[in-house]
């Protein structure tokens, strides 16, 4: 019969367990070798990344130097040439419209109440409309009209212009484009007209009004016709 060895005292078990734990906590040669290899591998990976990044910059710089001319030309066209060309075109077009609108424009003569004709001339310069409106009485010829003297013709014209002043209160002028859309309009009171004497036998006297107003060259040039209306005094 084999007798089992005697059990170690409890204190000896605790000391033995603590020694084992301390030996396990101290890294062995194999663990240190694995840690060293892992550190070297990480360092090599970092160096490879740095090397690749350093190699990319020269290639990128070489590409930029090769492409800087077309890229710079595109940037120049986008930022400078296109806006400058647009501004130059707008300036040229505005100048062209102003020059065309500045040319004196004589509108077709309009009849008014079968007793007078209205003649209108306009210009648009620097957005300022200048107009000359002339009302010419239509004097009925007489049988012995050729025997009238210049002063007698002037008196007849004076009577006709006075009759127009007594009958009318205002003249209305309205510009319209080809589609009949109103482009601009202005009114002239009959008191704004002054009597003009002339040596012409056909029109010894007339009523004339001159003035200015606002205008836009583009809308002014679109006007195709000028309509003349009037307002009569109440009986």
C-alpha positions in Angstrom: 0.0 0.0 0.0 1.4 3.3 -1.2 1.1 6.2 1.1 0.3 9.5 -0.7 2.7 12.4 -0.1 1.7 14.7 2.6 -0.3 17.8 1.4 1.7 21.1 1.4 0.6 23.6 3.9 -1.8 26.3 2.6 0.8 29.1 2.8 3.1 27.1 0.4 0.3 26.9 -2.2 -0.2 30.7 -2.2 3.6 31.3 -2.6 3.8 28.8 -5.5 0.8 30.4 -7.3 2.3 33.9 -7.0 5.6 32.7 -8.4 3.8 31.3 -11.4 1.9 34.5 -12.0 5.1 36.6 -11.9 6.8 34.3 -14.4 3.8 34.6 -16.7 3.9 38.4 -16.5 7.6 38.6 -17.5 7.8 38.5 -21.3 9.7 35.7 -22.6 12.2 35.6 -25.5 9.5 34.5 -28.0 7.2 37.3 -27.0 9.9 39.9 -27.3 10.9 38.5 -30.7 7.3 38.7 -32.0 7.0 42.3 -30.7 10.2 43.3 -32.4 9.1 41.8 -35.7 5.8 43.6 -35.5 7.5 46.9 -34.7 9.8 46.5 -37.7 7.0 45.6 -40.0 5.0 48.7 -38.9 8.0 50.9 -39.5 8.6 49.5 -42.9 5.0 50.0 -43.9 5.2 53.7 -42.7 8.4 54.2 -44.7 6.8 52.7 -47.8 3.8 55.0 -47.5 6.1 58.1 -47.1 8.2 57.0 -50.0 5.1 56.5 -52.2 3.8 60.0 -51.1 7.1 61.6 -51.8 7.1 60.0 -55.3 3.6 61.2 -56.1 4.5 64.9 -55.6 7.2 65.0 -58.4 4.8 63.3 -60.8 2.0 65.7 -59.9 4.3 68.7 -60.2 5.5 67.5 -63.6 1.9 67.1 -64.8 1.0 70.6 -63.6 4.0 72.1 -65.4 3.0 70.2 -68.5 -0.6 71.3 -68.3 -0.2 74.8 -66.9 -0.5 76.5 -70.3 -3.9 75.0 -71.3 -5.2 75.2 -67.8 -4.0 78.8 -67.4 -5.5 79.7 -70.8 -8.9 78.2 -69.8 -8.8 80.2 -66.5 -7.9 83.4 -68.3 -10.7 82.9 -70.9 -13.2 82.2 -68.2 -12.3 85.0 -65.8 -11.1 87.7 -68.1 -11.8 87.3 -71.8 -15.4 86.2 -71.6 -16.5 89.0 -69.2 -14.5 91.6 -71.1 -16.1 90.4 -74.4 -19.6 90.5 -72.9 -19.0 94.0 -71.6 -17.6 95.2 -74.9 -20.5 93.7 -76.8 -23.0 95.4 -74.5 -21.2 98.7 -74.7 -21.1 98.5 -78.5 -24.7 97.6 -78.7 -25.7 100.4 -76.4 -23.6 102.9 -78.4 -25.2 101.7 -81.6 -28.7 102.1 -80.2 -27.8 105.6 -78.9 -26.5 106.7 -82.3 -29.5 105.4 -84.1 -31.9 107.0 -81.7 -30.1 110.4 -81.9 -31.0 110.7 -85.6 -33.9 113.2 -86.0 -37.0 111.3 -86.8 -39.9 112.9 -88.7 -43.2 111.0 -88.3 -45.9 110.9 -90.9 -48.3 113.9 -90.8 -51.5 113.3 -89.0 -54.9 115.0 -89.7 -56.8 116.5 -86.8 -60.6 117.3 -87.1 -60.2 117.9 -90.9 -59.2 121.4 -90.1 -55.5 121.0 -89.2 -52.4 118.8 -89.7 -50.0 117.7 -87.0 -46.3 117.4 -87.8 -44.0 115.7 -85.2 -40.2 115.4 -85.1 -38.3 113.6 -82.3 -34.9 112.6 -81.2 -33.7 110.5 -78.2 -30.2 111.5 -77.0 -28.8 110.3 -73.7 -32.2 109.0 -72.6 -33.8 112.4 -73.2 -36.6 112.7 -75.7 -36.7 116.0 -77.6 -39.8 116.7 -79.6 -41.2 119.4 -81.9 -44.9 119.4 -82.5 -46.4 121.7 -85.1 -50.2 122.2 -85.7 -50.8 123.7 -89.2 -54.3 125.0 -89.9 -55.8 123.7 -93.1 -57.1 126.9 -94.7 -59.7 126.4 -97.4 -58.7 128.1 -100.6 -60.8 131.0 -101.9 -61.8 131.8 -105.5 -59.6 134.9 -105.4 -57.0 133.4 -103.2 -54.3 134.4 -105.6 -55.3 138.0 -105.1 -54.7 138.0 -101.3 -51.7 139.8 -100.0 -49.3 138.3 -97.6 -50.8 140.1 -94.6 -54.3 139.0 -95.5 -53.1 135.4 -95.6 -51.4 135.9 -92.2 -54.7 137.2 -90.8 -56.6 134.2 -92.1 -54.0 131.9 -90.4 -54.2 133.8 -87.2 -58.0 133.4 -87.1 -57.6 129.6 -87.7 -55.0 129.2 -84.9 -57.2 131.2 -82.5 -60.1 128.9 -83.4 -58.0 125.8 -82.6 -56.9 127.3 -79.2 -60.5 127.8 -78.3 -61.6 124.4 -79.3 -58.8 122.2 -78.0 -57.4 121.6 -74.5 -54.6 119.0 -75.1 -52.8 117.0 -77.7 -51.9 113.3 -77.0 -49.1 111.6 -78.7 -48.6 107.8 -78.4 -45.8 105.7 -79.9 -46.6 102.1 -80.9 -44.5 99.2 -82.1 -45.3 97.0 -85.1 -47.7 94.9 -83.0 -49.6 97.9 -81.8 -48.2 97.7 -78.3 -47.8 101.2 -76.8 -44.1 102.1 -76.4 -44.3 105.6 -74.9 -46.8 108.5 -74.7 -46.9 112.1 -73.6 -49.5 114.8 -73.5 -49.2 118.5 -74.5 -51.5 121.2 -73.2 -52.7 123.5 -75.9 -51.4 126.4 -73.8 -47.9 125.0 -74.4 -48.2 125.9 -78.1 -47.0 129.3 -79.4 -48.0 130.9 -82.6 -45.4 130.9 -85.3 -45.6 133.3 -88.4 -44.0 132.2 -91.6 -43.5 133.7 -95.1 -44.8 130.5 -96.6 -48.0 131.1 -98.6 -49.3 127.6 -97.7 -48.7 127.9 -94.0 -48.5 131.6 -93.0 -49.2 130.7 -89.3 -48.9 127.6 -87.1 -48.9 126.5 -83.5 -45.6 125.0 -82.3 -44.6 123.2 -79.0 -41.1 122.1 -78.1 -40.1 120.1 -75.0 -38.2 117.1 -73.6 -39.1 114.0 -71.7 -37.6 110.6 -70.7 -36.9 107.9 -73.3 -35.1 104.6 -73.7 -33.2 104.1 -76.9 -34.3 100.5 -77.3 -38.0 101.1 -76.8 -37.8 104.4 -78.8 -36.4 102.5 -81.8 -39.0 99.8 -81.5 -41.8 102.4 -82.1 -43.2 102.0 -85.6 -46.1 104.5 -85.6 -47.2 107.6 -83.8 -50.8 108.1 -83.1 -52.2 111.6 -82.5 -55.4 112.2 -80.5 -56.8 115.3 -78.9 -59.2 116.5 -76.2 -61.8 119.2 -77.0 -63.2 121.7 -74.6 -66.7 121.1 -73.2 -69.3 123.0 -75.1 
